[in-house]
Amino acid sequence: MARVFSGMAPSGDATLGSLLGALRHWVAVQNVDAYYCVVDLHALTVPQDPVELRGRTLELATVFLAVGLDPEVSTLFVQSHVHEHAELAWLMECTAAFGELSRMTQFKDKSESRDFVSAGLFTYPALMAADILLYDTEEVPVGDDQRQHVEFTRDVAERFNSRYGPTFTVPKAVIAPVGARVMDLQDPTRKMSKSDDAVGGTILLLEDLGSVSKKIKRAVTGTDYDPALPGAKNLLSMLSAATNEPIESLASRYTQYGPLKSDTTDAVVALLEPIQQRYRELSADPAAVAKTLQHGAEKAQTVASTTLRRARANIGLLDR
């Protein structure tokens, strides 16, 4: 079994896109060598309300459990609970080039129209690289929009290995075949985002199911049914991911948007309902969730500390 690592930031409410593009794939590939992390340090790249950040971190960890990640099978933890992530990030910043960081698409997108752009927003791909490399990761299940970050991680790992000797396993990205990029229901040319203010186009994982139904039925499509149009493609992708039926066979089944929206609504509601029920059960005992995260951090730190010691020694830092 391949060693797997992936993480998600508590920067907003988890969405249907989070589920179909990442979380369901994580569940499908989880094993005793899988590490899944709430990357709360990444959330600090933009200003945060401390109380809200703590609440969202616990909420997202509970979502991990509710969708089917099993702490007896894989390792679930919070990034800031394992200090090696921050320390290795500095070594990665010193290995990465300014030009590489300047070309990262997400920095360009997230820094536009902001009054304050933190240095952390610019350098956070180095922290993401540290997250991955600490666990000798072989495969990183990510959405298609995160592929660039895994390529960056590969580049800095190979550079570090070339300069200082064999240190890191060079990972590869694994993209979910369907539903890896769920688009906004009101603007299907852009990704559905958990930090987006345009709530009408985003389906939240824990959202009232009646509201979910209304949003899908109001999704922007077109006048005449055309499966090649962005709105139709998005609905078909969602329906395909929710039912595990190929998009091609689904596309030929419809001639109007009404039945497509209705079937997509039914499939999405059926997918979310048991997850929401499990979330309510888990959130009734937050102390148990916190204990699970503590245990996961202890397991993660055992591996991370070994990798960091190797990196420190190879780069020339004095033993402590």
C-alpha positions in Angstrom: 0.0 0.0 0.0 1.2 3.5 -0.9 1.9 6.0 1.8 -0.7 8.7 1.4 -1.0 12.3 2.8 -3.5 15.0 2.2 -4.9 18.0 4.1 -7.7 20.6 4.1 -7.7 24.0 5.6 -10.4 25.2 8.1 -10.8 28.4 6.1 -14.5 28.1 5.7 -17.4 25.6 5.7 -16.7 22.3 3.9 -18.7 22.1 0.6 -20.0 19.5 -1.7 -16.9 20.2 -3.8 -14.8 19.3 -0.7 -16.6 16.0 -0.5 -16.6 15.0 -4.2 -13.3 16.5 -5.0 -11.3 15.2 -2.0 -12.9 13.7 1.0 -14.6 10.7 -0.7 -11.4 9.9 -2.5 -9.5 10.0 0.8 -12.0 7.5 2.3 -11.6 5.3 -0.7 -7.8 5.1 -0.5 -7.4 5.2 3.3 -5.1 2.6 4.8 -2.7 2.1 7.7 -0.2 4.3 5.9 -2.6 7.2 5.2 -2.2 10.6 7.0 -5.1 13.2 6.8 -4.6 16.6 8.4 -6.6 19.7 9.2 -4.0 22.2 8.1 -4.8 25.1 10.5 -1.5 26.8 10.0 -2.4 27.3 6.3 -5.5 29.2 7.5 -3.3 31.8 9.1 -2.1 33.1 5.8 -5.0 35.4 6.0 -6.3 37.2 9.1 -8.5 35.0 11.3 -10.8 35.4 14.3 -9.2 33.1 16.9 -12.5 31.8 18.3 -13.9 31.0 14.8 -10.6 29.3 13.7 -10.7 27.0 16.7 -14.4 26.2 16.1 -13.9 25.5 12.3 -10.8 23.3 13.0 -12.8 21.1 15.3 -15.8 21.1 12.9 -13.7 20.1 10.0 -12.0 17.3 12.0 -15.5 16.1 12.9 -16.5 16.2 9.2 -13.5 14.0 8.4 -14.9 11.4 10.8 -18.5 11.8 9.5 -17.6 11.2 5.9 -16.0 7.9 6.8 -12.3 8.4 7.7 -11.5 5.8 10.3 -8.9 6.7 13.0 -8.3 3.0 13.5 -7.2 2.7 9.9 -5.6 6.0 8.9 -4.0 8.8 11.0 -6.2 12.0 11.5 -4.6 15.0 13.2 -4.3 18.8 13.3 -1.3 20.3 11.7 -0.3 22.7 14.5 -0.3 19.8 16.9 2.8 18.5 15.2 5.5 21.2 15.4 7.7 19.5 12.9 5.5 20.9 10.1 6.5 24.5 10.9 10.2 23.6 11.3 10.6 21.7 8.1 8.7 24.5 6.3 11.6 26.8 7.0 14.0 24.3 5.4 11.7 24.2 2.4 11.6 28.0 2.2 15.4 28.0 2.1 15.3 25.4 -0.7 12.6 27.0 -2.9 13.4 29.8 -5.3 11.6 33.2 -5.2 10.7 32.8 -8.9 9.0 29.4 -8.2 6.9 30.9 -5.5 6.0 33.9 -7.6 4.6 31.7 -10.3 2.2 29.8 -8.0 -1.3 30.4 -9.4 -3.1 30.3 -6.1 -1.0 33.1 -4.7 -1.9 35.3 -7.6 -5.6 34.5 -7.3 -5.7 35.0 -3.5 -3.6 38.1 -3.3 -5.7 40.1 -5.8 -7.8 42.9 -4.3 -6.5 42.3 -0.8 -5.5 45.3 1.4 -3.1 43.0 3.3 -1.1 40.2 1.8 0.9 38.3 4.3 4.4 36.8 3.7 2.9 33.5 4.7 0.4 33.6 1.7 3.5 33.9 -0.6 5.5 31.2 1.1 2.8 28.7 2.1 3.6 26.3 -0.7 6.8 25.6 1.2 4.7 24.7 4.3 2.5 22.5 2.0 5.7 20.8 0.8 6.8 20.2 4.4 3.4 18.7 5.2 3.8 16.1 2.4 7.5 15.3 2.8 7.4 14.8 6.5 5.6 11.4 6.1 7.7 9.9 3.2 4.5 10.4 1.2 4.2 8.5 -2.1 0.8 9.6 -3.2 -1.1 12.9 -2.6 -4.9 12.7 -3.4 -5.8 16.3 -4.4 -8.2 18.2 -6.5 -7.0 19.2 -9.9 -6.4 22.8 -8.8 -3.8 21.5 -6.3 -1.7 19.6 -8.8 0.7 22.6 -9.1 1.5 22.4 -5.4 2.5 18.8 -5.6 4.7 19.5 -8.6 6.3 22.3 -6.5 6.8 19.7 -3.7 8.5 17.3 -6.1 10.8 20.0 -7.3 12.0 21.1 -3.9 12.4 17.5 -2.7 14.5 16.6 -5.7 16.6 19.8 -5.2 17.1 19.1 -1.5 18.1 15.4 -2.3 20.5 16.6 -5.0 22.2 19.1 -2.7 22.3 17.2 0.6 21.9 13.6 -0.2 18.9 11.2 -0.1 16.4 12.7 2.4 12.9 12.8 1.0 10.5 10.5 -0.9 9.4 12.3 -4.0 5.6 12.1 -4.1 3.1 12.1 -7.0 -0.4 13.7 -7.2 -3.4 11.4 -7.5 -6.5 13.1 -9.0 -9.9 11.7 -8.4 -11.3 10.6 -11.8 -14.8 12.2 -11.4 -15.9 15.2 -9.4 -12.4 16.5 -8.8 -13.5 20.0 -9.7 -17.0 20.9 -8.7 -18.0 24.3 -10.1 -20.1 27.1 -8.7 -23.9 26.6 -9.4 -24.4 30.3 -10.3 -21.1 30.7 -12.2 -20.1 27.2 -13.6 -16.9 28.6 -15.1 -15.3 28.9 -11.6 -14.7 26.4 -8.8 -17.2 26.0 -6.0 -15.4 27.5 -3.0 -15.7 27.0 0.7 -14.4 30.6 1.3 -16.6 32.2 -1.4 -19.0 35.0 -0.4 -21.4 34.0 -3.3 -23.3 31.5 -1.1 -26.0 30.9 -3.8 -23.6 29.0 -5.9 -22.0 26.9 -3.1 -23.5 23.8 -1.4 -22.2 23.4 2.1 -21.7 19.9 3.4 -23.7 20.6 6.6 -26.3 22.8 4.9 -30.1 22.3 5.4 -31.1 19.8 2.8 -34.1 21.9 1.7 -31.7 24.7 0.9 -29.5 22.3 -1.0 -32.4 21.3 -3.2 -33.3 24.9 -4.0 -29.8 25.8 -5.0 -29.5 22.9 -7.4 -32.8 23.6 -9.0 -31.8 27.2 -9.5 -28.4 26.3 -11.0 -27.4 28.4 -14.0 -27.5 26.2 -17.2 -28.9 27.5 -20.5 -32.1 27.5 -22.5 -31.7 24.4 -24.7 -30.1 21.3 -23.2 -26.5 20.9 -24.2 -24.3 18.5 -22.2 -21.2 20.4 -23.4 -22.2 23.7 -21.7 -20.5 24.5 -18.4 -23.7 24.4 -16.3 -24.8 21.1 -17.7 -21.3 19.6 -17.4 -21.2 20.7 -13.8 -24.5 19.0 -13.0 -23.6 15.9 -14.8 -20.2 15.7 -13.0 -22.0 16.1 -9.7 -24.6 13.4 -10.6 -21.9 11.1 -11.8 -19.8 11.5 -8.7 -22.8 11.0 -6.4 -24.1 7.9 -8.2 -20.8 6.4 -9.6 -22.3 6.3 -13.1 -20.2 7.5 -16.1 -20.8 11.0 -17.3 -21.1 9.8 -20.9 -24.1 7.5 -20.2 -25.8 10.1 -18.0 -25.4 12.9 -20.6 -27.3 10.9 -23.2 -30.2 10.2 -20.8 -31.4 13.8 -20.7 -33.0 16.2 -23.2 -34.0 18.9 -20.7 -32.5 20.5 -17.7 -35.5 20.0 -15.4 -35.1 16.2 -15.1 -31.3 16.6 -14.8 -31.6 19.0 -12.0 -34.2 16.9 -10.2 -32.1 13.7 -10.4 -29.0 15.6 -9.3 -30.9 17.0 -6.4 -32.1 13.6 -5.3 -28.6 12.1 -5.6 -26.9 14.9 -3.7 -29.4 14.9 -0.9 -29.1 11.1 -0.6 -25.3 11.5 -0.3 -25.4 14.3 2.3 -28.1 13.0 4.6 -26.2 10.2 6.3 -23.1 12.3 6.6 -25.1 15.1 8.3 -26.6 12.5 10.7 -23.2 11.1 11.6 -21.8 14.6 12.1 -24.6 15.4 14.6 -23.8 12.2 16.5 -20.1 13.0 16.7 -20.4 16.7 17.5 -22.5 15.8 20.5 -19.2 14.6 22.1 -16.4 17.1 21.1 -14.1 15.7 23.9 -14.1 12.3 22.1 -13.2 14.0 18.8 -10.4 16.0 20.5 -9.0 12.7 22.0 -9.0 11.1 18.6 -7.0 14.1 17.2 -4.5 13.9 20.1 -3.9 10.2 19.5 -3.5 11.0 15.8 -1.0 13.7 16.4 1.1 11.4 18.6 1.2 8.8 15.8 2.0 11.5 13.2 4.8 13.0 15.2 6.6 9.6 15.5 7.0 9.6 11.7 7.5 13.4 11.3 10.2 13.7 13.9 12.3 10.9 12.2 12.1 12.7 8.8 12.9 16.1 10.4 16.0 14.7 12.2 17.2 13.2 8.8 16.7 16.6 7.1 18.4 18.6 9.8 21.4 16.2 9.8 21.7 16.3 6.0 21.5 20.0 5.7 24.2 20.5 8.4 22.3 21.7 11.5 24.0 20.8 14.8 22.5 18.0 16.8 20.6 19.0 19.9 
